[in-house]
Amino acid sequence: MAAKSIGDWLSRQAAPEDVIRRANRLLALQRLYANCVPEPLARLSEVANLKDGELLVRADNGAAAAKLKQLAPTILDKIRTTNPDVTKLTVTVRPAGQPSPGAGAQAKRARVPAGGVHHFEALSGSLQDSPLKTALERLAARQKAYLK
């Protein structure tokens, strides 16, 4: 399956608030997940998505994925204490070439197409002054510089 551009994804969203709400929800689930698994496994995995009650977790390697699959019932029970809408936990191995959590400095910087930069500018323009607004403005400015 071909990867979609961030501009395509943003254009399908109903409103910037929906994007922010979904991002905050995934960040909260990531924090909860990290507290529900042993620390070494938390460093080797991350929450990738939540769709229709299914929480998708990606592990850096097969060994970590196998251990997480063994622990899945326990992890799911812990997560469901605060998020009863999570009904299933699926663990997959991160595709080859995809950066692992915490590898930001080592990962190749992605370029956002011009349409995507426009969406970031529109989203930041719709927000009140906040760290998110500042980050989006910096991201848009940096990506504009790459486009020149």
C-alpha positions in Angstrom: 0.0 0.0 0.0 1.4 3.4 -1.0 1.9 6.0 1.7 -0.4 9.0 1.6 0.9 12.5 2.0 0.1 14.4 5.1 -1.7 16.9 2.9 -4.1 14.2 1.7 -4.7 13.1 5.3 -5.3 16.6 6.5 -7.7 17.5 3.7 -9.9 14.5 4.6 -10.2 15.7 8.2 -13.5 17.5 9.1 -11.8 20.3 11.1 -8.4 21.1 12.7 -10.0 20.5 16.1 -10.6 16.8 15.0 -6.9 16.4 14.2 -5.9 17.9 17.5 -8.4 15.8 19.4 -7.2 12.6 17.8 -3.5 13.5 18.3 -4.2 14.2 22.0 -6.1 10.9 22.4 -3.2 8.9 20.9 -0.6 10.8 23.0 -2.7 10.0 26.1 -2.9 6.3 25.1 0.9 6.2 24.5 1.5 7.6 28.0 -0.9 5.1 29.5 0.6 2.2 27.4 4.1 3.1 28.5 3.0 2.8 32.2 1.4 -0.6 31.5 4.3 -2.4 30.0 7.8 -3.1 31.4 10.2 -0.2 30.7 12.4 -2.1 28.3 9.4 -3.0 26.2 8.1 0.5 26.3 11.3 1.7 24.8 11.0 -0.8 22.0 7.3 -0.1 21.1 4.7 2.6 20.7 1.0 3.1 20.1 0.4 3.5 16.4 -3.4 3.8 16.1 -6.8 3.3 17.7 -9.6 2.4 15.3 -12.9 0.8 16.1 -11.7 -0.2 19.6 -8.6 -1.8 18.4 -5.3 -0.4 19.8 -2.4 -1.0 17.4 1.0 -1.2 18.9 4.2 -1.4 16.8 7.3 -3.1 18.2 10.9 -2.5 16.9 11.6 -6.2 16.4 10.1 -9.7 16.5 11.3 -10.5 20.0 9.7 -7.5 21.5 6.5 -8.2 19.6 6.4 -11.8 20.8 6.8 -10.7 24.4 4.1 -8.0 24.0 1.7 -10.5 22.5 2.3 -12.7 25.6 1.5 -9.8 27.8 -1.4 -8.5 25.7 -4.2 -9.7 27.9 -2.6 -8.0 31.0 -1.8 -4.8 29.1 -5.3 -4.7 27.7 -6.9 -5.1 31.2 -4.8 -2.3 32.6 -5.6 0.0 29.7 -9.3 -0.8 29.9 -9.5 0.4 33.5 -9.3 4.0 32.2 -10.3 3.5 28.5 -13.1 0.9 28.3 -13.6 1.7 24.6 -10.3 -0.1 23.9 -11.5 -3.7 23.2 -8.6 -5.3 21.4 -4.8 -5.0 21.4 -2.9 -5.9 18.3 0.9 -6.0 18.2 2.8 -5.8 14.9 6.5 -5.4 14.0 7.5 -2.0 12.7 8.1 -2.1 9.0 11.7 -2.1 7.9 13.1 1.4 7.4 10.5 3.1 9.7 12.3 4.9 12.6 11.9 3.6 16.1 10.6 5.7 19.0 13.2 8.2 20.1 15.2 7.9 16.9 14.1 11.4 15.8 17.6 12.9 15.6 18.8 9.9 13.6 15.8 9.6 11.4 15.9 11.2 7.9 13.9 14.4 7.9 10.6 14.1 6.0 9.7 16.8 3.5 6.1 18.1 3.5 4.6 19.0 0.1 3.5 22.6 -0.4 -0.2 21.6 0.1 0.7 20.1 3.4 2.5 23.3 4.5 -0.6 25.2 3.7 -2.7 22.9 5.9 -0.2 23.4 8.8 -0.4 27.2 8.4 -4.2 27.1 8.3 -4.3 24.9 11.4 -1.9 27.1 13.3 -3.9 30.2 12.3 -7.1 28.7 13.8 -5.5 28.1 17.2 -5.1 30.3 20.2 -1.5 31.1 21.4 -0.1 27.9 22.7 2.9 25.6 22.4 1.1 23.7 19.7 0.5 26.8 17.6 4.2 27.8 18.0 5.4 24.4 17.0 3.1 24.3 13.9 4.3 27.8 12.8 8.0 26.7 13.2 7.2 23.5 11.2 5.5 25.4 8.4 8.4 27.9 8.2 11.0 25.2 8.2 9.2 23.2 5.5 8.7 26.4 3.4 12.5 26.9 3.5 13.0 23.3 2.2 10.6 24.0 -0.7 12.7 27.0 -1.9 
